[in-house]
Amino acid sequence: MNEPAPNPRAAEAAAALEQGVRAATAYGRDDLADRLAETRRVLLEPTVNVVVVGEFKQGKSSFINALLNAPVCPVDDDIATAVPTSVRFGDDRAAWALTRSVEPELSPVFADEAEGAASAGQAPAERRSIGFDDIEDFATERPVDPPTLVEGVEVQLPRRLLADGLVLVDTPGVGGLGSAHATAALGALSVADAAIFLSDASQEYTRAEMDFLTQALDMCPHVVCVMTKTDFYPAWRRVKEINEGHLARSGNQPRILPVSSTLRIEALRRDDKQLNTESGFLDIVKVLTDEIVGGAAERELTRARQDLIAVAEQLASQFESELSALEDPEARAELTRRLEEAKLQSEQLRGNAAKWSTTLNDGVTDLTSDVDHDFRQRVRNVLSEADAALDNSDPMETWAEFEPWLSNRMSFEVVGNYRFLTERSTELSRRVAEHFEFAGGDVLEQLDIQNPAGALGRVTTDTGLDLEDGSAGAKGMTVLRGSYSGVLMFTMLGSMIGIALGPIAIGIGLAMGRKSLRDEKERQRTQRRSQAKNLVRRFSDEVSFQVNKDSRDTLRRTQRQIRDFYSARAEELHRSTSEALASANQAAQIDERERAGRIRDVKAELERLATLRGRAAALPSSATNEGGRS
């Protein structure tokens, strides 16, 4: 199956960009040609990541399979998806696994360390081609032979729904939204274009689901709620109404779209349009194509329009300056003065001493400190909550619940810290862009901030707490020692004063034995609390160590990205103003016999560039509704 033709609006913009590339090349501006070529590439090769999230066994894999009419995600009652599975467009059906080998003799602890090293990026994962029948082996909890660390599965399919750059990502559901797996989902949401939140129609949203939804709505620009298995639960309408009430009370109003994967698959098998409509999937397809993919396409079209107009204006500037000098020799001095001033401004934007460069460097320094302080404050809050929880409980009884809470709570704060980093980095980019306002400078907003779950993957501290309550024999010995001391003490006291205290001494001894047992239990409980708090702090120290390193690396990458972007804009402006000044000075050297001919030539060039700019300005600015079926 061949790749379908690009969207007509994208094709129109791509053709205009190609014309701009040819124009920039013809005028000797390879820098501007490269800029437009990259814009065209992104326009024609879009990527719109949509993450499918939800509780354990809510039908995420079945939903994707039904949406695409292909068994790409494994569905099993006994096993669950264990690694992210992404599905994108491709001419042919194919699959790959991102793997790393593990020595069979490695213990689980060392295997965890190997996985942490893998996440650290110390060695690239192997992209291993696998058969469609093998996807289940690599994407689920089922062990792979030979022992292999599987980081993800990639699938490509020839489906129209995916042709415009849509990438669906099935996230792990092992352990539920309250587990550490929720961290990977939240991390993916923080860098995704949209999310689909799935919950089946068996019951209303749980507290864990509402908490996760609140976080998802806060960090992802577009969240769609989907209710699955409507064919299996007749009361799904009532459940949908209750869930809509929960969302309204939380201050959110996302739509809840009811679907049945079973009806969808059967409808596609029969080619039954009515049954397909009843399945609810046509509404999902409409949201994906019109709002999510269409919205992303609109952003790229806007960028294409802005870039093409900016390039056309820069190309035209040198001819406009030359024409002014040719048509009005008396005003040549004023024109030259303005051009020299513009050139000086553009020169001030170049080099490390430029004000925008200082703004960037100072901003990154301040941001590094603020990000570090933000995370320290978050860790302090987690430690305070952990200490309070441990002080009011016995780790012997609560550690099984406390340990996953600690991991998930810390993970949430890591994701929050990365969100803070992303927002402040984008704000810094806007401040840098202010130095280019005189030339209508662009703002770099699409920063390459990676999934924060990678930093947590390198945390290898063991949070297992080796807690043992005293045996029955040890407790008996404690009671016996306390009782014996009490009986002995009061018996000797009675002998000294000549009073027989035998029966009383025995009662007092038993009471003291019970007190000794209570004191020993309290001592052991205090010791367990102290041990638990030490483990919590070791865990937080390891998380802080990894996150601080990762956030600093991220900020350095972001700084280089912003620096390179605005350095390129500064060089473009300087070259444009320099050539405009050179053209004006050259016009002053033309004698009267050549002046008329040159004016005609310059006007012709300006007409061509005006046509290019007009074509850019005429590019459609609003998305049309274009539905689709996979």
VMD Tcl script that draws the C-alpha trace (Angstrom):
set ca {
  {0.00 0.00 0.00}
  {1.44 3.35 -1.00}
  {1.39 6.35 1.30}
  {-1.66 8.53 0.61}
  {-1.26 12.00 -0.79}
  {-0.68 14.71 1.83}
  {-3.50 16.88 3.06}
  {-4.40 19.42 0.30}
  {-3.72 22.33 2.62}
  {-0.35 20.90 3.61}
  {0.44 20.17 -0.04}
  {-0.39 23.77 -0.96}
  {1.85 25.11 1.80}
  {4.63 22.69 0.84}
  {4.48 23.90 -2.77}
  {4.72 27.50 -1.60}
  {7.69 26.62 0.62}
  {9.39 24.87 -2.30}
  {8.98 28.03 -4.33}
  {10.52 29.96 -1.46}
  {13.48 27.55 -1.37}
  {14.10 28.08 -5.09}
  {13.85 31.85 -4.70}
  {16.28 31.96 -1.75}
  {18.71 29.71 -3.62}
  {18.50 31.87 -6.74}
  {19.30 35.00 -4.71}
  {22.29 33.29 -3.07}
  {20.68 32.97 0.36}
  {21.38 29.33 1.21}
  {20.72 30.07 4.89}
  {17.15 31.10 4.16}
  {16.72 28.18 1.76}
  {17.79 25.72 4.48}
  {15.34 27.28 6.91}
  {12.41 26.86 4.53}
  {13.50 23.34 3.57}
  {13.41 22.27 7.23}
  {9.99 23.88 7.69}
  {8.75 21.97 4.65}
  {10.13 18.68 5.93}
  {8.37 19.05 9.29}
  {5.17 20.04 7.52}
  {5.17 16.94 5.31}
  {6.44 14.55 8.01}
  {4.38 15.52 11.07}
  {4.32 13.56 14.31}
  {1.33 13.86 16.63}
  {1.79 11.70 19.74}
  {-1.45 10.56 21.39}
  {-0.96 8.56 24.60}
  {-3.65 6.05 25.61}
  {-3.76 5.77 29.41}
  {-6.01 4.15 31.97}
  {-6.28 1.71 34.84}
  {-5.20 -1.90 34.65}
  {-7.41 -4.04 32.37}
  {-9.64 -1.21 31.12}
  {-9.38 -2.23 27.48}
  {-6.60 0.08 26.21}
  {-5.06 -2.52 23.89}
  {-8.48 -3.66 22.61}
  {-9.38 -0.02 21.97}
  {-6.31 0.57 19.80}
  {-6.82 -2.69 17.94}
  {-10.45 -1.82 17.22}
  {-9.58 1.74 16.22}
  {-7.00 0.55 13.68}
  {-8.74 -2.71 12.74}
  {-5.52 -4.65 13.37}
  {-4.26 -6.86 16.25}
  {-1.26 -4.67 17.02}
  {-1.52 -4.61 20.83}
  {-1.68 -7.90 22.77}
  {-4.94 -8.64 24.57}
  {-4.96 -11.32 27.26}
  {-6.94 -11.95 30.45}
  {-3.90 -13.11 32.39}
  {-1.09 -10.82 31.21}
  {-0.90 -7.10 30.60}
  {1.06 -4.62 28.54}
  {4.39 -4.03 30.27}
  {6.19 -1.58 27.92}
  {4.97 1.31 25.73}
  {3.76 0.17 22.31}
  {3.68 2.91 19.65}
  {1.81 2.56 16.36}
  {2.53 4.85 13.40}
  {1.98 4.93 9.64}
  {4.07 2.84 7.26}
  {3.79 1.54 3.73}
  {3.97 -2.05 4.96}
  {3.03 -3.81 8.17}
  {6.12 -4.19 10.37}
  {7.20 -4.27 14.02}
  {10.36 -3.67 16.03}
  {11.38 -4.16 19.66}
  {13.79 -1.83 21.47}
  {15.88 -4.28 23.48}
  {19.02 -4.69 25.55}
  {20.58 -8.04 26.36}
  {20.88 -9.25 29.94}
  {23.26 -11.95 31.10}
  {21.23 -14.94 32.41}
  {23.28 -15.20 35.60}
  {22.48 -11.64 36.66}
  {20.41 -11.45 39.81}
  {17.21 -9.34 39.76}
  {19.04 -6.52 41.55}
  {21.77 -6.37 38.91}
  {19.14 -6.66 36.19}
  {17.49 -3.57 37.65}
  {20.84 -1.79 37.57}
  {21.32 -2.81 33.94}
  {17.90 -1.41 33.15}
  {18.80 1.80 34.94}
  {21.99 2.08 32.89}
  {19.93 1.52 29.78}
  {17.64 4.37 30.71}
  {20.65 6.57 31.32}
  {21.48 6.40 27.65}
  {24.92 4.88 28.20}
  {24.40 2.63 25.18}
  {21.71 2.85 22.50}
  {19.01 0.22 22.54}
  {18.96 -2.26 19.69}
  {16.04 -1.78 17.28}
  {15.27 -5.38 16.55}
  {12.86 -6.42 13.81}
  {10.20 -8.84 15.05}
  {7.23 -10.59 13.52}
  {3.67 -9.50 14.21}
  {3.07 -12.79 15.99}
  {5.96 -11.98 18.36}
  {4.61 -8.60 19.51}
  {2.85 -10.19 22.47}
  {6.09 -11.76 23.69}
  {7.93 -8.43 23.73}
  {5.14 -6.04 24.81}
  {3.79 -7.96 27.80}
  {5.04 -9.42 31.07}
  {5.78 -12.71 29.36}
  {9.54 -13.48 29.68}
  {11.64 -13.33 26.53}
  {14.21 -16.02 25.80}
  {17.12 -15.30 25.87}
  {16.72 -12.86 28.80}
  {16.20 -9.41 27.33}
  {15.36 -5.96 28.67}
  {12.55 -4.66 26.47}
  {12.17 -0.88 26.53}
  {9.39 -0.57 23.99}
  {7.72 -1.89 20.87}
  {7.21 0.05 17.63}
  {4.62 -0.93 15.05}
  {3.88 0.54 11.65}
  {0.66 0.01 9.73}
  {-0.75 1.23 6.38}
  {-3.81 2.99 7.84}
  {-5.35 6.24 6.64}
  {-6.01 7.33 10.22}
  {-2.25 7.33 10.84}
  {-1.23 8.84 7.52}
  {-1.21 12.47 8.72}
  {1.36 11.79 11.43}
  {-0.83 10.34 14.19}
  {1.13 8.07 16.55}
  {-0.87 6.05 19.11}
  {0.99 4.92 22.23}
  {-0.41 2.11 24.38}
  {0.98 2.59 27.89}
  {1.59 -0.12 30.53}
  {-1.29 -0.78 32.88}
  {0.47 -3.15 35.27}
  {-0.28 -2.29 38.88}
  {-2.85 0.42 38.21}
  {-2.70 4.21 38.25}
  {-1.48 4.25 41.84}
  {1.68 2.32 40.99}
  {5.07 3.33 39.65}
  {3.79 2.60 36.16}
  {1.69 5.75 36.47}
  {4.97 7.65 36.45}
  {5.77 6.51 32.93}
  {2.27 7.47 31.85}
  {2.54 10.92 33.46}
  {5.98 11.40 31.96}
  {4.64 10.50 28.52}
  {1.71 12.89 29.01}
  {4.07 15.76 29.80}
  {5.58 15.53 26.30}
  {2.51 14.28 24.37}
  {0.27 16.28 22.05}
  {-2.90 14.66 23.43}
  {-4.14 11.84 25.64}
  {-7.03 9.40 25.58}
  {-8.10 8.36 29.09}
  {-9.90 5.02 29.18}
  {-12.19 3.63 31.86}
  {-14.70 0.85 31.39}
  {-18.45 1.12 32.05}
  {-18.46 -1.27 35.01}
  {-18.24 1.49 37.61}
  {-17.79 5.20 38.14}
  {-14.35 6.78 38.30}
  {-12.34 5.67 41.31}
  {-10.37 8.08 43.47}
  {-7.13 6.95 41.80}
  {-8.64 7.60 38.37}
  {-9.89 11.06 39.36}
  {-6.49 11.97 40.83}
  {-4.74 10.78 37.68}
  {-7.23 12.62 35.44}
  {-6.69 15.84 37.36}
  {-2.94 15.55 36.82}
  {-3.39 14.63 33.16}
  {-5.69 17.59 32.48}
  {-3.16 19.88 34.10}
  {-0.15 18.76 32.05}
  {-1.55 17.68 28.66}
  {-3.05 20.20 26.20}
  {-5.81 17.87 24.99}
  {-7.43 15.04 26.99}
  {-10.32 12.92 25.68}
  {-12.20 10.66 28.12}
  {-13.42 7.38 26.65}
  {-15.73 4.85 28.31}
  {-15.19 1.30 27.02}
  {-17.20 -1.96 27.13}
  {-20.62 -0.30 26.72}
  {-21.87 -3.49 25.07}
  {-21.14 -5.48 28.23}
  {-22.66 -3.16 30.86}
  {-26.30 -2.09 30.18}
  {-26.15 0.68 32.82}
  {-23.30 2.50 31.09}
  {-25.41 5.64 30.53}
  {-25.91 6.04 34.26}
  {-22.20 5.51 34.90}
  {-21.37 8.10 32.23}
  {-23.72 10.60 33.89}
  {-22.09 10.01 37.30}
  {-18.60 10.43 35.82}
  {-19.61 13.67 34.12}
  {-20.74 14.88 37.54}
  {-17.37 13.97 39.06}
  {-15.57 15.92 36.33}
  {-17.86 18.92 36.69}
  {-17.31 19.05 40.47}
  {-13.55 18.94 39.92}
  {-13.83 21.99 37.67}
  {-13.19 20.15 34.39}
  {-15.50 19.56 31.45}
  {-13.85 17.07 29.07}
  {-16.21 15.00 26.96}
  {-16.81 11.33 27.76}
  {-17.18 9.28 24.58}
  {-18.78 5.82 25.03}
  {-17.41 3.05 22.78}
  {-17.55 -0.70 22.28}
  {-14.44 -2.31 20.82}
  {-16.34 -5.54 20.24}
  {-19.01 -3.81 18.13}
  {-16.34 -1.90 16.20}
  {-14.43 -5.05 15.27}
  {-17.64 -6.85 14.28}
  {-18.81 -3.83 12.25}
  {-15.54 -3.72 10.31}
  {-15.70 -7.46 9.73}
  {-19.22 -7.18 8.32}
  {-18.65 -3.78 6.71}
  {-21.78 -2.66 8.60}
  {-21.97 1.15 8.74}
  {-24.86 1.22 11.20}
  {-23.10 -1.10 13.63}
  {-19.93 0.98 13.24}
  {-21.90 4.07 14.23}
  {-23.34 2.26 17.26}
  {-19.83 1.32 18.37}
  {-19.04 5.00 19.02}
  {-15.69 4.88 17.22}
  {-16.70 7.34 14.51}
  {-16.76 10.06 17.19}
  {-13.26 9.03 18.28}
  {-11.99 9.15 14.69}
  {-13.55 12.59 14.23}
  {-11.88 13.95 17.37}
  {-8.52 12.50 16.36}
  {-8.58 13.77 12.79}
  {-10.33 17.13 13.22}
  {-9.19 18.36 16.62}
  {-5.95 16.62 17.57}
  {-4.22 15.95 14.24}
  {-5.95 18.93 12.64}
  {-4.84 21.21 15.46}
  {-1.24 20.07 15.17}
  {-1.38 20.48 11.38}
  {-2.73 24.00 11.86}
  {0.23 24.90 14.06}
  {2.66 23.66 11.42}
  {0.76 25.54 8.69}
  {0.97 28.70 10.77}
  {4.70 28.20 11.20}
  {5.09 27.59 7.44}
  {3.17 30.77 6.64}
  {5.20 32.86 9.09}
  {8.55 31.48 7.92}
  {7.74 32.02 4.26}
  {6.59 35.60 4.83}
  {9.69 36.36 6.92}
  {12.01 34.97 4.24}
  {10.20 36.81 1.44}
  {10.52 40.08 3.35}
  {14.23 39.54 3.98}
  {14.83 38.77 0.31}
  {12.84 41.83 -0.72}
  {14.65 44.18 1.66}
  {17.80 44.47 -0.47}
  {15.81 45.21 -3.63}
  {13.60 47.74 -1.83}
  {16.70 49.56 -0.60}
  {18.24 49.54 -4.06}
  {15.02 50.78 -5.66}
  {14.72 53.65 -3.19}
  {18.29 54.69 -3.90}
  {17.72 54.49 -7.66}
  {14.44 56.40 -7.73}
  {15.35 59.12 -5.23}
  {19.07 59.93 -5.29}
  {18.51 62.97 -3.04}
  {17.17 60.76 -0.24}
  {20.07 58.34 -0.62}
  {21.95 59.73 2.39}
  {18.98 59.24 4.73}
  {18.39 55.75 3.33}
  {22.02 54.83 3.86}
  {21.90 56.13 7.40}
  {18.84 53.99 8.21}
  {20.42 50.93 6.63}
  {23.66 51.43 8.54}
  {21.64 51.74 11.73}
  {19.78 48.50 10.91}
  {23.08 46.81 10.14}
  {24.48 47.99 13.46}
  {21.44 46.59 15.26}
  {21.86 43.26 13.51}
  {25.58 43.22 14.35}
  {24.69 43.71 18.00}
  {22.67 40.48 17.82}
  {25.72 38.47 16.79}
  {28.34 36.85 18.97}
  {28.59 35.98 22.62}
  {28.46 39.63 23.67}
  {24.98 40.12 22.21}
  {22.32 41.20 24.69}
  {20.07 38.27 23.80}
  {22.97 35.91 24.50}
  {23.45 37.53 27.90}
  {19.73 37.21 28.57}
  {19.91 33.53 27.65}
  {23.00 32.77 29.74}
  {21.73 34.65 32.79}
  {18.29 33.10 32.35}
  {19.67 29.57 32.24}
  {21.78 30.24 35.33}
  {18.75 31.54 37.21}
  {16.58 28.72 35.87}
  {19.07 26.07 36.98}
  {18.94 27.46 40.50}
  {15.13 27.77 40.44}
  {14.62 24.23 39.11}
  {16.96 22.86 41.77}
  {15.17 24.83 44.50}
  {11.77 23.74 43.20}
  {12.75 20.08 43.33}
  {14.33 20.42 46.78}
  {11.08 21.93 48.04}
  {9.09 19.09 46.47}
  {11.35 16.49 48.08}
  {11.03 18.22 51.46}
  {7.24 18.06 51.15}
  {7.39 14.35 50.33}
  {9.73 13.66 53.25}
  {7.47 15.62 55.59}
  {4.44 13.60 54.48}
  {6.42 10.36 54.75}
  {7.65 11.16 58.27}
  {4.12 12.02 59.40}
  {2.78 8.77 57.93}
  {5.51 6.69 59.59}
  {5.13 8.46 62.96}
  {1.45 7.57 63.01}
  {1.80 3.94 61.98}
  {3.89 0.85 62.41}
  {6.05 0.13 59.33}
  {5.58 -3.55 60.10}
  {1.90 -3.17 59.18}
  {1.94 -0.39 56.58}
  {5.18 -0.76 54.58}
  {3.55 -2.86 51.84}
  {1.26 0.10 51.09}
  {3.74 2.81 52.00}
  {6.50 1.73 49.60}
  {4.45 2.08 46.34}
  {2.96 5.32 47.70}
  {6.45 6.73 48.22}
  {7.57 5.73 44.72}
  {4.47 7.17 43.05}
  {4.49 10.33 45.17}
  {8.13 11.01 44.38}
  {7.53 10.24 40.72}
  {4.70 12.76 40.56}
  {6.96 15.45 41.98}
  {9.65 14.61 39.41}
  {7.12 15.08 36.61}
  {5.96 18.33 38.21}
  {9.54 19.57 38.36}
  {9.98 18.85 34.66}
  {6.79 20.71 33.89}
  {8.18 23.68 35.79}
  {11.40 23.38 33.79}
  {9.51 23.26 30.49}
  {7.29 26.25 31.26}
  {10.18 28.40 32.46}
  {12.34 27.40 29.47}
  {9.61 28.47 27.05}
  {9.23 31.74 28.97}
  {13.00 32.30 28.69}
  {12.83 31.71 24.94}
  {10.16 34.41 24.67}
  {12.34 36.85 26.62}
  {15.23 36.18 24.26}
  {12.93 36.76 21.27}
  {12.16 40.27 22.55}
  {15.63 41.34 21.40}
  {14.57 40.54 17.83}
  {11.29 42.47 17.94}
  {12.51 45.21 15.59}
  {12.78 42.55 12.89}
  {9.64 40.62 13.80}
  {11.67 37.79 15.29}
  {10.19 34.32 15.77}
  {9.77 32.63 19.14}
  {11.13 29.12 19.67}
  {8.43 27.34 21.70}
  {8.78 23.68 20.67}
  {11.68 22.81 22.95}
  {13.09 19.30 23.05}
  {12.24 18.36 26.65}
  {12.48 14.60 27.14}
  {10.26 12.25 29.13}
  {11.22 12.65 32.83}
  {10.56 8.96 33.50}
  {14.06 8.27 32.21}
  {15.66 9.83 35.29}
  {13.60 7.62 37.59}
  {14.65 4.56 35.65}
  {18.18 5.08 36.94}
  {17.15 4.98 40.61}
  {18.38 1.63 41.89}
  {18.16 2.07 45.67}
  {16.50 -0.91 47.34}
  {13.48 0.29 49.35}
  {12.73 -3.12 50.80}
  {12.46 -2.94 54.58}
  {13.62 -6.02 56.49}
  {11.19 -5.94 59.38}
  {10.78 -8.77 61.89}
  {8.47 -8.74 64.84}
  {9.71 -10.49 67.97}
  {9.03 -14.22 68.09}
  {6.71 -15.73 70.70}
  {9.75 -17.06 72.56}
  {11.45 -13.66 72.59}
  {8.28 -11.99 73.85}
  {7.96 -14.65 76.55}
  {11.53 -14.05 77.67}
  {10.87 -10.31 77.87}
  {7.81 -10.90 80.05}
  {9.74 -13.41 82.15}
  {12.65 -11.02 82.76}
  {10.32 -8.21 83.75}
  {8.21 -10.44 85.98}
  {11.24 -12.04 87.63}
  {12.75 -8.64 88.41}
  {9.49 -7.45 89.93}
  {8.95 -10.57 92.04}
  {12.56 -10.59 93.23}
  {12.53 -6.92 94.14}
  {9.30 -7.01 96.17}
  {10.13 -10.37 97.81}
  {13.44 -8.95 99.04}
  {11.66 -5.78 100.19}
  {9.18 -7.85 102.19}
  {11.97 -9.83 103.82}
  {13.70 -6.64 104.88}
  {10.63 -5.25 106.62}
  {9.40 -8.61 107.91}
  {6.22 -8.75 105.82}
  {5.38 -11.65 103.51}
  {4.72 -10.08 100.08}
  {4.82 -13.29 98.09}
  {1.32 -13.16 96.46}
  {1.51 -9.38 96.03}
  {5.03 -9.65 94.57}
  {3.80 -12.17 92.01}
  {0.99 -9.84 90.89}
  {3.33 -6.88 90.73}
  {5.87 -8.98 88.85}
  {3.26 -9.92 86.22}
  {2.31 -6.27 85.85}
  {5.95 -5.30 85.41}
  {6.36 -8.13 82.90}
  {3.51 -6.74 80.81}
  {5.04 -3.27 81.03}
  {8.41 -4.64 79.93}
  {6.72 -6.23 76.94}
  {4.98 -2.95 76.03}
  {8.25 -1.06 76.40}
  {10.06 -3.60 74.22}
  {7.36 -3.39 71.55}
  {7.56 0.39 71.57}
  {11.36 0.22 71.35}
  {11.12 -2.12 68.35}
  {8.44 0.07 66.73}
  {10.64 3.13 67.21}
  {13.56 1.24 65.71}
  {11.45 0.20 62.72}
  {10.31 3.77 62.19}
  {13.91 4.96 62.32}
  {14.96 2.27 59.84}
  {12.07 3.17 57.54}
  {12.90 6.89 57.66}
  {16.52 6.14 56.82}
  {15.41 4.11 53.81}
  {13.11 6.95 52.71}
  {15.98 9.41 52.88}
  {18.35 7.13 51.00}
  {15.70 6.75 48.32}
  {15.10 10.52 48.13}
  {18.85 11.16 47.97}
  {19.21 8.75 45.05}
  {16.23 10.30 43.25}
  {17.63 13.80 43.84}
  {21.05 12.73 42.60}
  {19.63 11.36 39.33}
  {17.04 14.09 38.76}
  {19.48 16.93 39.43}
  {21.92 15.48 36.91}
  {19.18 14.89 34.34}
  {17.61 18.33 34.76}
  {21.00 20.03 34.35}
  {21.64 18.01 31.20}
  {18.18 18.96 29.94}
  {18.82 22.64 30.62}
  {22.13 22.48 28.78}
  {20.43 20.89 25.78}
  {17.70 23.51 25.94}
  {20.26 26.31 26.16}
  {22.06 25.01 23.07}
  {18.78 24.64 21.22}
  {17.69 28.21 22.00}
  {21.19 29.54 21.28}
  {21.42 27.84 17.89}
  {17.93 28.96 16.88}
  {18.46 32.65 17.67}
  {22.04 32.62 16.41}
  {20.69 31.53 13.03}
  {18.09 34.31 13.13}
  {20.80 36.85 14.02}
  {23.01 35.73 11.14}
  {20.07 35.91 8.73}
  {19.22 39.45 9.80}
  {22.82 40.60 9.62}
  {23.28 39.19 6.15}
  {19.99 40.71 4.95}
  {20.79 44.20 6.29}
  {24.36 44.01 4.98}
  {23.19 43.07 1.50}
  {20.49 45.76 1.58}
  {23.14 48.37 2.45}
  {25.46 47.03 -0.24}
  {22.66 47.22 -2.80}
  {21.90 50.82 -1.87}
  {25.57 51.80 -2.14}
  {25.88 49.98 -5.43}
  {22.87 51.87 -6.76}
  {24.72 55.12 -6.13}
  {27.43 54.02 -8.59}
  {25.04 53.46 -11.49}
  {25.05 56.23 -14.10}
  {21.92 57.76 -15.58}
  {22.02 55.61 -18.75}
  {21.80 52.35 -16.77}
  {19.49 53.63 -14.06}
  {16.19 53.15 -15.92}
  {17.03 49.58 -16.93}
  {18.10 48.66 -13.42}
  {14.90 50.14 -11.98}
  {12.87 47.89 -14.30}
  {14.89 44.84 -13.25}
  {14.57 45.58 -9.55}
  {10.83 46.15 -9.83}
  {10.49 42.84 -11.63}
  {12.32 41.07 -8.81}
  {10.14 42.79 -6.22}
  {7.02 41.72 -8.12}
  {8.19 38.11 -8.00}
  {8.84 38.33 -4.27}
  {5.52 40.11 -3.72}
  {3.84 37.19 -5.49}
  {5.65 34.78 -3.18}
  {4.67 36.77 -0.11}
  {1.09 37.01 -1.32}
  {1.02 33.27 -1.83}
  {2.24 32.79 1.73}
  {-0.30 35.23 3.14}
  {-3.09 33.50 1.20}
  {-2.41 30.10 2.76}
  {-5.61 28.97 4.58}
  {-5.55 29.77 8.28}
  {-8.39 27.61 9.60}
  {-8.67 23.83 9.54}
  {-11.45 22.25 7.54}
  {-13.29 19.24 8.87}
  {-11.90 16.21 7.17}
  {-13.12 12.97 8.70}
  {-11.56 9.61 8.06}
  {-11.80 5.90 8.62}
  {-8.91 3.65 9.41}
}
mol new
graphics top color blue
foreach p $ca { graphics top sphere $p radius 0.5 }
foreach p [lrange $ca 0 end-1] q [lrange $ca 1 end] { graphics top cylinder $p $q radius 0.2 }
display resetview
